[in-house]
Amino acid sequence: WGHSGDNWVRPGIALYGISPFQDRCGSELGLRPAMEFETRLLDNKRVHAGSTVGYGGHWRAETDTCIGIIAAGYGDGYSRFLPSGTPVLVNGRRVPLAGTVSMDLAAVDLGPGATDRVGDPVLLWGAELPVEEVARHAGTIAYQLVTGVMHREEPAIGN
C-alpha cells in the first residue's frame, strides 16, 4: 500500500449523517441524517393519577394525563430497551415514552392538556430528534438502532 499519509478516510456511519462519536450528535459535526423513523398516533386516552401503563405496569401516571399509543414496537426495530422518559416528537412536541415498548406498540405521555389526534405524526428519530440521543437512552450506540429497523409487510389474508 505504500505510504497513505492523510489520504484515507473511513467515514462509516457518518455517510448516513450519524456521528461516529457516542458523546456527539451528527448535527454538531455538520452532518444531516439520511434516515428518519416516523410513525403515527394510533389512539389516545385520558388516564387518572396512579394508573399504570405497559407490560408489568412499570410506568405509573403521577397526575391525570393523556396516554398516546404509537404504531411502533420492537418488532419494527424500536428497541425494547428504551426506558420510560425516552423522548419522541408528537406533532413536533417532545413527549416521553411511558412504560415498556411492546412488540407492535409503544405508549407515550402526551400530557394533561394534549389535543393530539389519531393519525398525527410521531418522530422516533430524525433531524429534530437525533438517533444518537435516543441511543443514549437505550444504553447503546446509534448503529444498533438504525440497523435494527424493520419493514413489516401487511399480512395477506387468504381463504
C-alpha positions in Angstrom: 0.0 0.0 0.0 2.9 2.3 0.5 2.6 5.5 2.4 -1.1 6.7 2.6 -0.5 9.6 4.9 -3.7 11.5 5.4 -5.3 10.5 2.1 -7.5 7.7 3.5 -10.9 8.2 5.3 -13.2 5.6 6.7 -16.5 7.5 7.0 -18.6 4.6 8.2 -21.9 5.7 9.8 -21.1 9.4 9.0 -22.2 8.7 5.5 -25.7 8.4 6.9 -25.4 11.7 8.8 -24.9 10.0 12.2 -22.0 10.8 14.5 -19.3 8.1 14.9 -18.7 9.5 18.4 -21.0 8.4 21.3 -20.9 11.8 23.0 -21.9 13.9 20.0 -24.7 14.2 17.5 -24.2 14.3 13.8 -25.6 17.8 13.6 -22.8 19.0 15.9 -20.4 17.8 13.1 -22.3 19.4 10.3 -24.0 16.1 9.3 -27.6 15.7 8.3 -29.3 12.3 9.0 -30.2 10.3 5.9 -32.9 8.4 7.9 -36.0 9.2 9.9 -38.0 6.7 11.8 -41.5 8.1 11.8 -44.9 6.5 12.7 -48.3 7.7 13.7 -50.5 8.1 16.7 -53.0 5.2 16.8 -55.0 6.2 19.9 -55.1 8.4 22.9 -56.8 8.0 26.2 -57.1 10.0 29.4 -55.9 8.2 32.5 -56.0 9.2 36.2 -53.1 9.6 38.5 -52.0 6.2 39.7 -52.9 4.4 36.5 -50.3 2.1 35.2 -49.2 1.5 31.5 -47.3 -1.2 29.7 -46.0 -4.6 30.5 -46.0 -5.2 34.2 -47.4 -1.8 34.9 -43.9 -0.4 35.4 -45.0 3.2 34.4 -47.4 5.0 36.7 -49.1 8.3 36.0 -48.1 10.9 38.6 -51.0 13.1 37.6 -54.1 12.9 35.4 -52.7 12.8 31.8 -53.3 11.6 28.3 -51.6 8.5 27.1 -50.9 8.1 23.3 -50.4 4.7 21.6 -48.0 4.8 18.8 -47.6 2.3 15.9 -44.0 1.1 16.6 -42.6 -1.6 18.7 -39.6 -3.8 19.0 -40.9 -5.9 16.1 -40.3 -2.8 13.9 -36.9 -2.2 15.3 -37.9 0.3 18.0 -35.8 -1.1 20.9 -37.4 -2.7 23.8 -34.5 -1.4 25.9 -35.7 2.2 25.5 -36.8 3.3 29.0 -39.7 5.4 30.1 -38.7 9.0 29.6 -37.1 8.5 26.2 -38.2 11.4 24.0 -40.3 11.1 20.9 -41.8 14.0 18.9 -45.6 14.1 18.5 -46.6 17.0 16.2 -43.1 18.4 16.7 -43.6 18.4 20.5 -41.2 16.4 22.7 -43.0 13.8 24.9 -41.7 10.9 26.9 -42.2 7.2 26.4 -44.4 5.7 29.1 -43.7 2.1 30.0 -42.1 -0.8 28.2 -42.0 -0.9 24.4 -44.1 -3.9 23.2 -43.8 -5.8 20.0 -46.1 -3.7 17.9 -46.8 -0.6 20.0 -45.4 1.9 22.5 -47.1 4.3 24.8 -46.2 8.0 25.3 -47.3 10.5 27.9 -48.9 13.3 25.8 -49.6 15.4 28.9 -52.8 16.5 30.6 -53.7 19.2 28.0 -53.0 17.1 24.9 -55.0 17.9 21.8 -53.2 15.3 19.6 -55.4 13.2 17.3 -55.3 9.7 15.9 -53.1 9.7 12.8 -50.9 12.6 13.9 -47.2 12.1 13.1 -44.7 10.7 15.6 -41.0 11.1 15.0 -38.9 8.4 16.8 -35.7 9.8 15.5 -34.5 12.1 12.7 -33.3 15.6 12.1 -35.3 17.1 15.0 -34.5 14.2 17.4 -31.1 12.7 16.8 -30.8 8.9 16.8 -27.6 9.4 18.9 -29.7 10.9 21.7 -32.2 8.1 21.5 -29.4 5.5 21.6 -28.0 7.1 24.8 -31.4 6.4 26.5 -31.2 2.8 25.4 -27.6 2.4 26.6 -26.4 1.5 23.1 -25.0 3.1 20.0 -26.8 4.6 17.1 -25.5 1.9 14.7 -27.6 -0.7 16.6 -30.8 1.3 16.4 -30.6 2.2 12.7 -29.6 -1.3 11.6 -32.4 -2.8 13.6 -35.3 -1.0 11.8 -37.5 -3.5 10.0 -40.2 -3.0 7.3 -43.0 -5.3 8.1 -45.4 -6.3 5.3 -49.1 -6.2 5.7 -50.3 -9.7 6.2 -52.1 -11.3 3.2 -55.4 -12.9 4.3 -56.5 -15.8 2.1 -59.4 -18.2 2.1 
